[in-house]
């Protein structure tokens, strides 16, 4: 069972009927509900090991033969129909934001979902276009002339694909973890605001320029505001933002699920009936499925791919971060496992395949994942493969119906999606977390809040690409800061719990031992941060001496130190030797694992033997220190009495007989 549990897309060991009836435990499984609950026996041999390896990288080979068609096909078909209709509307809007031909939006939702289903491990992942990636793509493509942008988008998708696939093959998923969650949240929020600002000008009928530029240098454009366009945009936006309130009525639930499609259809009918209103429409759209053409065919294409490599790398990072975070969220919610390696391969090969049909970079849509979850999708068939069929059928048979789709409605759909991308709630969480400290704006807890604001403000004023670059830089600096400045806590004994706790957090009921420093380092100790520990001890000792208290012993609590390197051990050795010359005792309490063994070997003979024979607790080290201090005081008193006796004998007058 343990071997089977390690395989991807295999059912886990489930509890018996009695436990399931009680409802005490729901196991984490590695297979969708659509897979039968029986696992075939594994056989030994090289051929079977190779087959298992192939199934590990291509999990559809394992779960599709076990798919329960009778019970799961209907939910998957219903979910696919819903997702397909939504994806057609969203992809048209995202193509407009990416600054490519509108038909390339639906083209991006045909081949990539099918390829992702071969490698991906998230049941509810819906592959297609996304607002954040579309914004980054548009920022990169606006550097090129309009007639070249569609082809450049395909080359960019190819770059994004091979970067993600290479990261998966080399197991480099850890690289994107250098972008911290607050930095990513601030970047996403600012990007959403930029998306909204870029669409507001088009929603009122002005030219294709952001609202900020119109306000600053093209105010005369407001004289040409098209009232019908403005009214239709506002009506559509109000409808999209409030239609969820109608979900409590069962007969209106389809309206809520297909709100984008309903808005496009209604506005299309209005523009077809009232053509004299002057509302800008999409116009003629090519019909039929896309041709499969290599995105790189000439030397100029190769040069273009090299020029776009840096921007493609940033887009690839955002694609994986946003997609994997959403997939992880729903996997935890539904109780199954996803694998970063398979997600990288799935997203990478999906973008490579999409490049051959003129697709823009694609990602996992978070809002569509929520719809797939609500619709009860059971497998990748309903989340991706059947969805691609629905989109292809819509393009093949209904593309001529897109002629009268108003462009302002596409902008409205983009704005509504961007509103849901903002993460101001994350900022409030960070603020509340920092408010628990007295020094709110300079505490370690406030660092994440500062990172959020720096990433957000810089993205707003410097643009998305500079913003994501700065977010990565800030995250790396934060990592270096935490490495060089490990958390060091002075400990005191709590009278209430009789435990050693943080002196700063328990000022009322905790008291330090006289003449003894007890402190804890939270994290590894190595060459980059040992000097900071020395500086902290020197500052603490000087502060204690200035307050009139001489320090006689220092105790390090090493229970939170998982690792110590040779440089730090040599530093401890020199420091303890200097302390011994000053008659100052140094001990290490609660050493654990590798650090404990290293301390025991490297510092043998430099610390009290009682503390080295056994791994003492803080309380035992304090007892040893107090005993040594008492012996020193007794010795000092004895020496003082002896000196006074000698002084008396030397100064006593002679007796004359």
Secondary structure by P-SEA (a helix, b strand, c coil): ccccccccccccccccaaaaaacccccccccccccccccccccccaaaaaaaaaaaacccccccccccccccaaaaaaaaaaaaaaaaaaaaaaaaaacccaaaaaaaaccaaaaaaaccccccccccccaaaaaaaaaaaccccccaaaaaaaaaaaaaaaaaaaaaaaccccccccccaaaaaaaaaaaaaaaaaaccccccccccccaaaaacccccccccccaaaaaaaaaaaaaaaccccccccccaaaaaaaaaaaaaaaaaaaaaacccccccccccccccccccccccccaaaaaaaaaaaaaaaaaaaaaaaaaaaaaaaaaaaacccccaaaaaaaaaaaaaaaaaaccccccccaaaaaaaaaacccccccccaaaaaaaaaaaaccccccccccaaaaaaaaaaaaaaaccaaaaaaaaaaaaccccccccccaaaaaaaaaaaaaaacccaaaaaaaaaaaaaaaaaaaaaccbbbbbbbbcccccccccccccccccccccccccccccccccccaaaaaaaaaaaaaaaaaacccccbbbbbccccccccaaaaaaaaaaaaaaaaacbbbbbcccccaaaaaaaaaaccccccccccccccaaaaaaaaaaaaaaaaaaaaaaaaaaaaaaaaaabbbbcc
